[in-house]
Amino acid sequence: MRVKVTITCKKCGERFILRARKDQGKLETGFKQCICDNSSMFEIEEIPV
């Protein structure tokens, strides 16, 4: 199932809106790294459609 998610970087505050795949309650976006080189501190929220 495809859903939209908002990924917010907790280091610089940059925000990304992406599509994610939701399988068994887990979101998979393929998102690896923010433009500030942060690769671990993210807040991921599902956008209701």
KETI-688197 format. One record per residue (C-alpha): residue in one letter; x, y, z; residue number from 1; chain. Coordinates in steps of 0.5 Angstrom, whole numbers, plus 500, padded with zeros to 3 digits. Layout:
<site><code>a</code><x>X</x><y>Y</y><z>Z</z><pos>NUM</pos><unit>A</unit></site>
...
//
This chain:
<site><code>m</code><x>500</x><y>500</y><z>500</z><pos>1</pos><unit>A</unit></site>
<site><code>r</code><x>503</x><y>507</y><z>498</z><pos>2</pos><unit>A</unit></site>
<site><code>v</code><x>502</x><y>513</y><z>503</z><pos>3</pos><unit>A</unit></site>
<site><code>k</code><x>505</x><y>520</y><z>503</z><pos>4</pos><unit>A</unit></site>
<site><code>v</code><x>510</x><y>522</y><z>509</z><pos>5</pos><unit>A</unit></site>
<site><code>t</code><x>513</x><y>528</y><z>512</z><pos>6</pos><unit>A</unit></site>
<site><code>i</code><x>520</x><y>527</y><z>514</z><pos>7</pos><unit>A</unit></site>
<site><code>t</code><x>523</x><y>533</y><z>518</z><pos>8</pos><unit>A</unit></site>
<site><code>c</code><x>530</x><y>533</y><z>520</z><pos>9</pos><unit>A</unit></site>
<site><code>k</code><x>531</x><y>534</y><z>527</z><pos>10</pos><unit>A</unit></site>
<site><code>k</code><x>538</x><y>537</y><z>526</z><pos>11</pos><unit>A</unit></site>
<site><code>c</code><x>537</x><y>543</y><z>521</z><pos>12</pos><unit>A</unit></site>
<site><code>g</code><x>529</x><y>543</y><z>520</z><pos>13</pos><unit>A</unit></site>
<site><code>e</code><x>529</x><y>541</y><z>513</z><pos>14</pos><unit>A</unit></site>
<site><code>r</code><x>522</x><y>538</y><z>511</z><pos>15</pos><unit>A</unit></site>
<site><code>f</code><x>521</x><y>533</y><z>505</z><pos>16</pos><unit>A</unit></site>
<site><code>i</code><x>514</x><y>530</y><z>503</z><pos>17</pos><unit>A</unit></site>
<site><code>l</code><x>515</x><y>523</y><z>500</z><pos>18</pos><unit>A</unit></site>
<site><code>r</code><x>511</x><y>517</y><z>498</z><pos>19</pos><unit>A</unit></site>
<site><code>a</code><x>513</x><y>511</y><z>502</z><pos>20</pos><unit>A</unit></site>
<site><code>r</code><x>511</x><y>504</y><z>502</z><pos>21</pos><unit>A</unit></site>
<site><code>k</code><x>507</x><y>501</y><z>508</z><pos>22</pos><unit>A</unit></site>
<site><code>d</code><x>508</x><y>494</y><z>510</z><pos>23</pos><unit>A</unit></site>
<site><code>q</code><x>506</x><y>490</y><z>516</z><pos>24</pos><unit>A</unit></site>
<site><code>g</code><x>505</x><y>497</y><z>520</z><pos>25</pos><unit>A</unit></site>
<site><code>k</code><x>512</x><y>499</y><z>517</z><pos>26</pos><unit>A</unit></site>
<site><code>l</code><x>514</x><y>505</y><z>513</z><pos>27</pos><unit>A</unit></site>
<site><code>e</code><x>519</x><y>504</y><z>508</z><pos>28</pos><unit>A</unit></site>
<site><code>t</code><x>521</x><y>511</y><z>504</z><pos>29</pos><unit>A</unit></site>
<site><code>g</code><x>528</x><y>509</y><z>501</z><pos>30</pos><unit>A</unit></site>
<site><code>f</code><x>530</x><y>516</y><z>504</z><pos>31</pos><unit>A</unit></site>
<site><code>k</code><x>538</x><y>516</y><z>507</z><pos>32</pos><unit>A</unit></site>
<site><code>q</code><x>540</x><y>522</y><z>508</z><pos>33</pos><unit>A</unit></site>
<site><code>c</code><x>539</x><y>530</y><z>509</z><pos>34</pos><unit>A</unit></site>
<site><code>i</code><x>542</x><y>535</y><z>505</z><pos>35</pos><unit>A</unit></site>
<site><code>c</code><x>546</x><y>537</y><z>512</z><pos>36</pos><unit>A</unit></site>
<site><code>d</code><x>549</x><y>530</y><z>512</z><pos>37</pos><unit>A</unit></site>
<site><code>n</code><x>544</x><y>528</y><z>518</z><pos>38</pos><unit>A</unit></site>
<site><code>s</code><x>543</x><y>520</y><z>517</z><pos>39</pos><unit>A</unit></site>
<site><code>s</code><x>539</x><y>518</y><z>523</z><pos>40</pos><unit>A</unit></site>
<site><code>m</code><x>535</x><y>524</y><z>527</z><pos>41</pos><unit>A</unit></site>
<site><code>f</code><x>529</x><y>524</y><z>523</z><pos>42</pos><unit>A</unit></site>
<site><code>e</code><x>521</x><y>525</y><z>525</z><pos>43</pos><unit>A</unit></site>
<site><code>i</code><x>517</x><y>521</y><z>520</z><pos>44</pos><unit>A</unit></site>
<site><code>e</code><x>509</x><y>523</y><z>520</z><pos>45</pos><unit>A</unit></site>
<site><code>e</code><x>504</x><y>519</y><z>516</z><pos>46</pos><unit>A</unit></site>
<site><code>i</code><x>500</x><y>524</y><z>512</z><pos>47</pos><unit>A</unit></site>
<site><code>p</code><x>492</x><y>522</y><z>512</z><pos>48</pos><unit>A</unit></site>
<site><code>v</code><x>489</x><y>522</y><z>505</z><pos>49</pos><unit>A</unit></site>
//
